[in-house]
Amino acid sequence: MNRLIEHLVEPQRLLLCWQARESKDRSRYCVGQLVKHGDEVWLQYGVDDQELAQAIEMGFQGYPAFPLNRPEHRRHVLDAFMRRLPPRSRRDFGRYLELRGISADAEISDFGLLGYTGAKLPNDGFELVHPFDEPPAVFEMLVEVAGFRHEAEIGVSQLQEGDSIRFIPEPDNTYDRLAIRIESQGRKLGYVPRGQLEMLHRMIDQGASLEGMVFRINGTDDRPLVYVLTSITRDQSAIPKTAPRLEA
């Protein structure tokens, strides 16, 4: 097994992203957020009203059991999203964690687990994204290479776990000026998923260094999946002395 995540960061909120599977480019939208309020978790739609409106145009109808006609939901939110994960009582739960870069004996909350795993299911297009609002000087995250099937300039058989990865911003990208290309062996593998771009650019703007390695390769021949363990080291001089207050 490759190196695992060493610095777990407990989130105070998680972004709720949705993929428009019927669109030509399978666009992703940030449609809301899950926010911790004491022992409760609330779901709030419309972190970015424009992005939510675009998602609705593409067919977004809200998360099941939490209708869009209410901008905020406060009851049974964590329970609903935890049903997207296998129960901790499962005999192979430790293996489930390790495949997502988390030690089998790690102490991680349910809310943190949602953020680090993404809580993705095969067919509904939803994903939770850890925004790392107030990260420490060094932390890690697992990144799934977006667009590998269509964008890669190297075959999956030419990759190995442990191969080093580079992250290269593409400000001239005609589709998304925030795009960050993922490369190995000097050739493109794909891109950083949209939901993680804002955070990574925030880190880059603060002088952080990004290092990555191929962590896991799986999926099918028709849809291979490549995961990159990404280590982020922040410039100490750029870290605020007092962390900004998170507003719900």
C-alpha positions in Angstrom: 0.0 0.0 0.0 1.3 3.5 -0.9 1.7 6.3 1.6 -1.6 7.3 3.2 -3.0 10.7 4.3 -1.1 11.8 7.4 -2.8 15.0 8.4 -6.6 14.7 8.6 -8.4 18.1 8.7 -11.8 18.2 10.3 -14.1 20.2 8.0 -16.7 22.7 9.2 -18.6 22.6 5.9 -18.7 20.5 2.8 -19.5 21.6 -0.7 -22.4 19.7 -2.5 -21.5 19.2 -6.1 -23.7 17.8 -8.9 -22.8 16.6 -12.3 -25.1 17.2 -15.2 -24.8 13.8 -16.9 -27.0 14.7 -19.8 -25.0 17.7 -20.8 -22.5 17.6 -23.7 -19.5 18.2 -21.4 -21.0 16.6 -18.2 -20.5 19.8 -16.3 -20.2 19.9 -12.5 -21.9 22.5 -10.4 -21.6 23.5 -6.8 -25.3 23.5 -5.8 -25.0 23.9 -2.0 -23.2 23.1 1.2 -23.4 21.0 4.3 -22.6 23.1 7.4 -21.9 22.0 10.9 -23.9 23.7 13.6 -22.9 22.2 16.9 -24.0 18.6 16.8 -26.2 19.2 13.8 -25.5 19.4 10.1 -27.6 21.7 7.9 -28.0 21.6 4.1 -28.0 25.0 2.4 -28.7 25.4 -1.3 -27.1 28.2 -3.4 -23.6 28.9 -2.1 -23.3 30.6 -5.5 -26.8 31.6 -6.8 -25.6 31.8 -10.4 -24.1 28.4 -10.4 -27.3 26.9 -8.8 -29.4 28.6 -11.5 -27.2 27.1 -14.2 -27.5 23.6 -12.6 -31.3 24.0 -12.5 -31.3 24.8 -16.2 -29.4 21.6 -16.7 -32.0 19.6 -14.8 -31.0 19.8 -11.2 -34.0 19.1 -9.0 -32.4 19.1 -5.5 -31.0 16.3 -3.4 -33.6 13.5 -2.7 -35.7 14.2 0.4 -34.5 17.9 0.6 -36.7 19.9 -1.9 -35.3 22.9 -3.6 -38.3 25.1 -2.6 -36.7 25.4 0.8 -33.2 26.9 0.8 -32.2 25.4 4.1 -32.8 22.0 5.7 -31.9 21.2 9.3 -33.3 17.8 10.1 -31.7 14.3 9.4 -29.2 15.8 6.9 -26.1 13.9 8.2 -28.1 10.6 8.4 -29.2 11.0 4.8 -25.7 11.6 3.4 -24.1 8.9 5.6 -26.4 6.4 3.8 -24.1 7.0 0.8 -21.2 5.2 2.7 -20.8 1.6 3.9 -21.4 1.2 7.6 -18.4 1.3 9.9 -19.5 -2.2 11.2 -18.7 -3.8 7.9 -15.8 -6.3 8.1 -13.9 -4.7 5.3 -14.4 -1.1 6.4 -10.7 -0.7 7.1 -9.9 -1.7 3.6 -12.5 0.8 2.3 -10.7 3.5 4.2 -7.3 2.5 2.9 -8.4 2.6 -0.7 -9.3 6.2 -0.1 -6.0 7.1 1.4 -7.1 6.9 5.1 -5.5 4.6 7.7 -7.8 1.8 8.8 -7.3 2.9 12.4 -7.7 6.6 11.8 -9.9 8.6 14.1 -12.2 10.4 11.8 -15.7 11.8 12.3 -18.7 10.9 10.1 -18.7 14.4 8.7 -14.9 14.2 8.0 -15.4 10.8 6.3 -18.0 12.3 4.0 -15.5 15.0 3.0 -12.5 12.7 2.4 -14.4 10.0 0.5 -16.6 12.3 -1.5 -19.6 10.0 -0.8 -20.1 9.3 -4.5 -22.6 6.8 -5.9 -22.4 5.3 -9.4 -25.5 6.9 -10.9 -26.8 10.1 -9.2 -24.1 12.6 -10.0 -23.7 13.9 -6.4 -20.3 14.4 -4.7 -19.2 16.1 -1.5 -16.0 18.1 -1.6 -13.9 19.1 1.4 -13.0 22.8 0.9 -10.1 22.9 3.4 -11.2 26.4 4.6 -8.6 26.6 7.4 -5.9 24.0 6.6 -2.7 23.4 8.5 0.8 24.1 7.1 0.9 20.6 5.5 -2.0 18.4 4.5 -3.0 15.8 2.0 -6.0 14.9 -0.1 -6.9 12.3 -2.7 -7.8 13.6 -6.2 -9.5 11.6 -8.9 -8.1 12.6 -12.3 -11.0 14.1 -14.2 -11.3 13.3 -18.0 -8.6 10.6 -18.0 -10.6 8.5 -20.5 -10.7 11.4 -23.1 -7.7 13.6 -22.2 -4.9 11.2 -21.3 -1.8 11.2 -23.5 -0.6 8.0 -21.8 -2.3 4.6 -21.4 -3.3 3.3 -18.1 -1.0 0.3 -18.6 1.9 2.8 -18.6 1.1 4.1 -15.2 2.2 2.6 -11.9 1.3 3.3 -8.3 3.9 5.7 -6.9 4.6 7.5 -10.2 5.2 11.2 -9.6 2.6 13.8 -10.7 2.8 17.5 -11.6 0.0 20.0 -11.4 0.1 22.8 -14.0 -2.4 25.7 -14.1 -3.9 26.5 -17.5 -5.1 30.1 -17.3 -5.6 30.2 -21.1 -7.9 27.2 -21.0 -10.8 28.2 -23.2 -13.3 26.0 -21.2 -12.2 27.0 -17.7 -9.5 29.6 -16.8 -9.1 27.9 -13.4 -8.2 24.5 -15.0 -5.3 22.7 -13.6 -3.7 20.0 -15.7 -2.4 16.8 -14.2 0.7 15.3 -15.8 2.9 12.3 -15.3 6.1 11.4 -17.3 5.7 14.8 -19.1 2.3 13.8 -20.6 -1.2 14.9 -19.7 -3.4 12.5 -17.7 -6.4 14.8 -17.3 -7.5 17.6 -14.9 -8.3 18.4 -11.3 -12.0 18.0 -10.7 -13.9 21.3 -10.8 -15.0 21.2 -7.2 -11.4 21.3 -5.9 -10.1 24.0 -8.2 -10.9 27.0 -6.1 -9.2 25.6 -3.0 -6.0 24.6 -4.9 -5.8 28.0 -6.6 -6.1 29.6 -3.2 -3.2 27.5 -2.0 -1.1 28.2 -5.1 -1.8 32.0 -4.7 -0.5 31.7 -1.1 2.7 30.2 -2.3 2.0 26.6 -1.4 3.7 23.8 -3.2 1.8 20.8 -4.6 3.3 17.3 -4.9 1.5 14.3 -6.1 1.9 10.6 -6.8 -0.3 8.0 -8.4 -2.1 6.4 -5.5 -4.5 3.9 -7.1 -5.6 2.8 -10.5 -8.9 0.9 -11.0 -12.2 1.1 -12.8 -13.0 -0.7 -16.0 -11.3 -0.9 -19.4 -14.0 1.5 -20.7 -13.7 3.8 -17.8 -10.4 3.6 -16.0 -10.0 5.6 -12.8 -6.8 7.2 -11.6 -6.4 8.6 -8.1 -3.6 10.9 -7.0 -2.4 11.4 -3.5 -1.7 15.1 -3.3 0.5 16.7 -0.6 0.1 20.5 -0.1 2.8 22.4 1.8 1.9 26.0 2.6 4.2 29.0 2.8 4.3 29.7 6.5 4.6 33.5 5.9 1.3 33.4 4.0 -0.7 31.7 6.7 -2.9 34.3 8.6 -2.1 34.7 12.3 -5.8 34.7 13.0 -8.0 32.4 10.9 -11.0 34.1 9.2 -14.4 33.3 10.7 -16.5 30.9 8.6 -19.9 32.2 7.8 -22.7 29.8 7.1 
